[in-house]
Structures are given as C-alpha cells and as structure tokens.
Amino acid sequence: SCEPRDTHIGWDKATREARLHLVVGNARFLILPHVRVVNLASYILSRVTRRLPGDWQLAYGYQPVLLETFVESARF
C-alpha cells in the first residue's frame, strides 16, 4: 500500500488490489562510489523503462502500466 501513489492515480482499495500486479517497484540499485558518469541513474532508469514492458510481456504475459522508484529523502 502506498497512499500517495494510490491517491494520485485515483485507486481505491478494491482497484488497488485488482491492479497492483501492474505496478513495478524499483526499490533500489547500486552505483558504486568509484563510478563517475554524469546522470547515470537517470540513464539506467530510462533504459529499464523502455525495455521493461517487452520483458514482462514475455515473462508474465502482460505489460505493467506503472513503474515506480523511491528515494530515501533523509539520505539524499
């Protein structure tokens, strides 16, 4: 459950339960400190976003409708 997300896209509890499988959560990925590439995280997320629907279609038989990622605002 993520109330801000659900409110933003207009999902009530029943809708969220029916459609939550269509949401892909990218909790984190690691970029080692010695790697110095401008906008690398954005580049990676962009590539993943383009590739993900086709990969999920092949693996699971459907395409997700939402990709979400979170930042620990206390740390960054």
C-alpha positions as CSV (number, residue, x, y, z in Angstrom):
1,S,0.0,0.0,0.0
2,C,1.3,3.4,-0.9
3,E,-1.4,6.0,-0.2
4,P,0.2,8.9,-2.1
5,R,0.6,6.8,-5.2
6,D,-2.9,5.3,-4.9
7,T,-4.4,8.8,-4.4
8,H,-2.5,10.3,-7.3
9,I,-3.7,7.7,-9.8
10,G,-7.2,7.5,-8.3
11,W,-7.2,4.0,-6.9
12,D,-9.5,3.0,-4.1
13,K,-8.7,-0.1,-2.1
14,A,-10.6,-2.5,-4.4
15,T,-9.0,-1.1,-7.5
16,R,-5.5,-1.2,-5.9
17,E,-6.0,-4.9,-5.0
18,A,-7.1,-5.7,-8.6
19,R,-4.4,-3.8,-10.4
20,L,-1.3,-3.8,-8.1
21,H,0.3,-6.5,-10.2
22,L,0.5,-3.9,-13.0
23,V,2.9,-1.8,-10.9
24,V,6.6,-2.5,-11.0
25,G,8.6,-1.2,-8.0
26,N,12.2,-0.4,-8.4
27,A,13.3,-0.2,-4.8
28,R,17.0,0.5,-5.3
29,F,20.0,-0.1,-7.4
30,L,23.6,0.2,-6.6
31,I,26.1,2.6,-8.2
32,L,29.5,2.1,-6.7
33,P,31.2,5.3,-5.5
34,H,34.1,5.0,-7.9
35,V,31.8,5.0,-10.9
36,R,31.6,8.6,-12.2
37,V,29.2,9.1,-15.0
38,V,27.0,12.2,-15.3
39,N,23.3,11.4,-14.9
40,L,24.0,7.6,-14.7
41,A,21.0,6.8,-12.5
42,S,18.6,8.7,-14.9
43,Y,20.2,6.9,-17.9
44,I,19.7,3.5,-16.2
45,L,16.1,4.2,-15.3
46,S,15.4,5.4,-18.8
47,R,16.8,2.2,-20.4
48,V,15.0,0.0,-17.9
49,T,11.7,1.8,-18.6
50,R,12.0,1.2,-22.3
51,R,12.9,-2.4,-22.0
52,L,10.7,-3.5,-19.1
53,P,7.3,-3.8,-20.9
54,G,8.5,-6.2,-23.5
55,D,10.5,-8.3,-21.0
56,W,7.4,-8.6,-18.7
57,Q,5.2,-9.4,-21.7
58,L,7.5,-12.4,-22.5
59,A,7.9,-13.5,-18.9
60,Y,4.5,-12.9,-17.4
61,G,2.1,-12.4,-20.3
62,Y,1.2,-8.8,-19.7
63,Q,2.8,-5.3,-19.6
64,P,2.9,-3.2,-16.5
65,V,1.3,0.2,-16.6
66,L,3.3,1.9,-13.9
67,L,7.0,1.9,-12.8
68,E,7.8,3.5,-9.5
69,T,11.0,4.1,-7.7
70,F,11.7,5.7,-4.4
71,V,14.5,7.8,-3.0
72,E,15.3,7.9,0.7
73,S,14.8,11.6,1.1
74,A,16.5,11.6,4.5
75,R,19.7,10.4,2.9
76,F,19.6,12.2,-0.5
